[in-house]
């Protein structure tokens, strides 16, 4: 394995950009067996049937023998050099008895289905099948990406969305790259363009490339709901499933989060991780995605107050997550050792096993939050006292207490109570008047208990209110 300083030097000389290529997977090619209901391409004894109402653009790469071909009302064949159709006289000996093979009449696949795209760092990687893993939002073309439809291929894609347009950097169709809005708009208006790009939302090209070496936000967060509606999530069995920013499903693995300076280069760092760790035998099964994301910030973990750009590294290795956690620890260790050279200021990770790099700091964070809350309460109390002293805030009056003070000013002796015949003088029970005694200030005993007549509330007594 190369020494770290050597690897760093190599990648500093690369000078790669942050552009990614997103390639569309489905096609409407005649030679694609999966496009036919019989699971095979029609031959000389067969009838090739296209639904009358189907709007389709079919690419034909070579020549084919058929007994009969029935075309749709609105459709086209794009013939490669030397491609075409011919009829065999008599029976085609290598074809069989002959059947009616129908080109599948299904709805156009959705642009916002992340399973229908492949991501690569270069065009060469696309051709060699060296694809990158991405979270669901970033699997669909981002605003700075180059979109590629295979050269010897045609397709049909439904671009319908809630947005007014789908901005991308460029679109390549049938080997031609469109980077100018006017040229691509003209193609969309052509018969081929109308059959290939179907839906209510127009794809627009000419968006600038990402000029920020630290990376750019994908821009698909506005389409998150539509993207996730096309994703089926499987159940996970790990201890603490993770949900990375931009992903639709909880996953088992690890997520590394990095804070960076202006000297950080996302593409160089992606290549560094690839050559420093992913080439190791123990990490061959790892899926790793790296991008800049806007993470929601919350005060005391509850109140949202904005977003913060971070570098997110998502690591998967199946259901266990053991290898993901090991790689996450290696990445954090490397960043701690060489962060000053890489432009990384802080790194932490969380694993689906429940482990994290800031477990010790989590309790400290809780303490800080509690202290902050106490200081906030004290500040509010001090402010309230100052406002009361300045007369800005007044304490509500208590009429009952003021009335009680006035009642004590009445001349004469005030009766402060009465003797309880049960608890104070049990021997006086025999002298208690009857139930209907008219004498005031007396105590009466009934079968249900003892009660007294209060002269203060007797309407015939003197009013003590001043």
N, C-alpha and C positions, 0 to 999 in steps of 0.2 A: 504494500500500500504506500502511496506517495505521502511524504511528510506534509503536514498542514501548511507551512509557509510556501512550499512549492506549489501546492494546489491553489492557494490564494493568488499567487503570482500569475498562474496560467489563466485563471478566470478573470483577473483584472485586465488581461490583454484581449479577452474575447470581445468585449464591447457589444454584447447582444442587446436586442431591444426587448420590450415587454409584450410585443404582439404575439397573440396566439391564433392558431388556425382551427376553425370548427368545421368539420366535414359532415354533410348530411348522409345518412346511411341508406334509407329506403330508395328504391328506384322503380321505374316502370319500363324496364328493359325486356325486350322480347325473349332474350336468351335466359332470363332468370326463371328457374323452375318454380320458385315459390310464388310467382305471379300467376300461375295457372292452376285451376281447380283440380286437375288430374295429377299435379305434382310433377309434370314433365312437359317439355316443349313439344308442340304439335309437329308431326312428321308427315310424310307424303300421302298417307292414307287417311289423315285426320282432317276435320273441319276446325279451323281457327275462328272462334266466335268472340266478338267484342259487343258488349251491350249497346243497344241503339242510343240510349240516353247518356251513356258514359262519356264525360269529357276527359280525354286522356292524350298525353303525348308519349309515344312509344319509340324508344331507340332500338334500331335493328343493327346489330354489329356485323352479321354475315348473311349469306344467302340461305333460304329455307325452302324446302319442298312442302306443298300442302295440296290437299284435294280441293279445298274451297276455303275462302276467307271472307268473313262478314264484318264490315267496318261500321263504326259508330257514326252518327250524324255529325257530331262535332269532335273531331280528333285529328291526329296527325301521326305519320311515321317519319322519324328522322333516320335516314339511311346512311350508314357508314360507307366508306369507299368500298365498292364491290359487293355491298349488301343488296338483297332483294328477295323476291319470291318467284317460284316456278312450280309448274304442275307436272307430275310424273305420269307418263302414259302407262296405263295398266296399274298393277299393284307395286307398291314399294316393298321389296322383300324384307327390309330391315325395320319395318314400321309396325307390323301387327295387323289386327283385324280392322282397325280404323275406328276412331271415336270422335265425339264433338268435345273439343277442349275449349273451355271458356276462360278468357282473361278475367281475373278476379275483379268484381265490381264492388269495391269497398270505398268508404269515404277517404278523402285525402288525409294523410297523417298530419298531426299537429306540429307546428313549428316549436311550440313551447313544451314539447315532450322531451325531457332530458335524456331519455333512453335512446333517442333517434339521432344523437350527435356523437362524434368522436373528436377529441381534443388533442392537438399536438403542438410542439414548440416551433416546428419548421415544416415546410412542404415535404422535405426529404423524410421526416419522421412519419408524415401521413402515408407516404408511399410504402414505407417499410413496416407500417403497423406499430410504430413506437408511440403509443398513445399515453396521455396524461390522465390521472384521476382528478376529478373536480367535484365540489359540492354541487347540488342540484341546480342552484341558480346559475352557477358559472359553467355548467355543462351546455346550457343554451347560449347561443352567440351573445357576447357582451358588446357594449357600445364601441369598443376599440378593436374588435376582432375582425379577422378576414374570414369570410364565409366561403366554403368550397363545396360545389356540387361536382361530382366526378366528371372527368372530361368525356369519356365514352359512355355516357349515360343520360337518361332523361328522368323526370321525376314529377311528382305532384305534391304540393305542400299547402296546408291550410294555415294562413297567417293571421287568422282572426284573433283579436284581443281587445281589451278595454282601452288601449292606448291609441293615439292618433297615428303613430308610425312606429316602425322598428328600426332604429338607427344602428348601422354597422359601418366599419371602415370600408370594406369592399365585398363584392360578390363575384365569384367565378362560376360561369355556366358554360358547359361544353368547351372548356379550355380557354374561354375568353374572360378576362378580369375586367369588371366594371368598377371604377373608382369615382367617376363623375356622375352627379345626379341626373343631368340631362341625358346622358347616354343610357343609363340604366332605366330611366323612365321610358325612353323610347323602346327599349327591349320589352319592358313590362306591357307595353301597348301592342306588341306584335302578337300574332296568333300563338307562337310558342310560349311567350311570356304569360299570356292569359291562361293557357292550359297548365303551365307549371306552377305559377304562383296564384293560388286561389284563396279567397278570404277577404275580409273587410278591411284589414290593416295593410298598408303599403310598406314594403321594406325599402329603406332609403340608404344610399351609400354616400361616401364623402365625409364621414365622421373622422376627425383627426386621430392619428395614432397616439398612444400613450407616451407622452414626452417626459413623464416623471420617472426617474430611475427607481424610486421606491415603490412604484406600482400605481395602478389606478383602480378605483372602484368599478365593479362590473356594470352597475346600473340596472340590474334586473330585480332589485328588491321591490320595485313597483309591480312586477309580474309574479311575485312570490306565490300568491294564492293560485293563480292560473297554472303555474309550473307544478306546484305540489298536488293540484287536482289530478294530474296525469301520473302521479307516482303512487305505487302500492308499497306500503311499508311492511316489512316482516317483523315478527316478534323477536325480541332480543332477550338473552338470558344472563347477561353480565350483571354485576352487582350494582353499578351506578352508570346507566346508559348516558351518553353524551349527545348533545344537540348542537353541532357547530353552527356558526352564523352562515346563513344561506342554504342550509340543508333542510330537507323536508322530514327526515326520519331520525329517530334516536339510533345511535350506533354504539358498537363495542370497539374500543380502541383508545386513542389518546389525542388530545388537542394541545398544541404548543402555541402560546401567544407571545408575541414579541413587540417591544417598543423600540423605536429606531430614531436615527438622526438623518440629516440631509445626505450624509455620505453612504447610506445604505443603498445597495443595488439588488433589486428583487431577482432579476434573471440570473445574475452572477451567483447569488446565494442559492437559488434553486439548483444550479449546476454543481455548486459546491456540495450540497447535501447528496445529490445524485451520485457523484464520483467518490465522495468520502465515506458514505454509509450504505447507499442502496446497492452498490456493487458487491458488498460483503455477502457471503453465502447465507448467513443466518437471517438476512433481511431480503432475500430474493422474493418472498411471497408478500412483501409489504406493498400496500397502495398508499401513496402520499400525494396530497394536494396542498399547494401553497399559493396564497393570494393576499392582497390587501382587502380588508373588510372594514366597514364602519360599525363599530360595536356600540350598542346603546349604553349610556352611562346613567346610573341611578344613585341618588343621594340616599345614604344609609341603606342601600340595596333595595329601595322601594320607589322613591320619587324620581321619575325620568327627567333629565335636564339637558339632553343633547347626545351627540355621538362622538366617538373618538376613533381615528384611524389606527388600525393595528395590523400586524402581519400574522395571519392565521395559518398554522400548519396542521392539517388533518391527517391522521395516520390510522390505517386499518390493516388488520391481519386475520380476519375471521371472527369467530365468536369468543375466543379466549381473551384477546387483547394483551397477552403476555409480551409478545414481540413488539407490539406498538408502544407499550410502556417502556420497554428497554431502549428502543430507539429514541423515544422522547427524552429520556434521561441523558442519552448520548448527545442529543442536539443541545440540550440545556447546558451540559458540561462544556461542549465546544464553544457555545456562545459566551459562557462566563470566562473562558480562557482567552478568546480572540475577539470578544465583542467590540473592543476599542478599534480594531482594524476593520471590522465588518460594518461598523455603524450601528451596532445593536446596544441599547442602553439597559434593557431589562428583559428577562425571559422567564416564563413560568409554564407549567404544564398541568393538565388534569387527565387522569386515566379512568377508564370505566371500572377498574378494580376498586376505586375509591381513593387511590393514592393521588397525591399532588405535590408540587414543589413548594407550595406555600401553606402546608398544613400547620406549621408552627406559627406562621404569621396570621392564620385565620383567627385565633383566639385574641391575638394582639389587635387585630382589626375590630373585633367585637368590643374590646375594652375602649378603644379609641372612639367608637360610635357611642358607647354609653357616656363617656366623659363629655363628648360633644353635646349630647342631649341634656346632661346636667347643666353644662355651661349655658345652654340656650334657655333653660327654665330660669336659672338665676338672673340672666340678663332681662328676661321678661318681667320678673318680679321687681328688679331695680327700676326699670322704666316705668312700671305701674306706680311705684312709690313716688317717684319724681313727679309724675303727672298729677297725683293726688295732692301733693304739697303745693304745686303751682295752681291748683284749682281747675286744671283742665278736666280732670275726672273727679266726680264727687261720689262719696259713699252714700247709698240710699238711707234715708231716715228710718227709724224704728218707732212707730207711733205707740206701740204697746208699752215700751220702756219709758217713754216720755210721759205717758199717761199715768204710769205707776209712780213716777217721781212727783207729779202734781198731786196725786192722792195722798202722799205723805205729808204735804204741807197743810192739810186741814187741821184746824185746832182741835184740841181734846185728845183724850187717850184712845189710842188705836188698839183694837183687840187683835193680838197676834196669833190667836188660835183657840183651841178648845181641848179639854181633857178627853182622852180616849177612854171610855169606861171599860173597854175590854182589856186593853193592854196596860193602862195606867192604874185604874182603880177597880179591880174586879169586884170588890165588896159593895159597890154602888149599883150593881145591876138591878137590885130589887127596887130601887127608887126611880127607875127610868119611867117617864110618862108613857101613856098609851099611844096607840098608833095614830089617833086623830087628835092629839093634844094641840091646842091653839097657841100655847105659849111659845114665844120666839126664842131663838138661840138654844133650843133644846135638842136632845139626842133621842131618837126613837129606835126601838128594836122590834123587828118583825120576824116572821118565820123565815124570810129569805135573807136576813142579815141586819146590819145596823146602818142607819143613815142619819144625817143632820140637816137642819134647815139653815141655809146660808143667808144671813141678812143682807149681804152685799148685793145679791141678785134679786132680792124681794122687791117687787115694784112699790110696796107700801112704805119702804124704808127711805131714809134721807138720801138724796143724790149726792155722792161725794165728788162728782166731777166739777172741777173749777171752771 
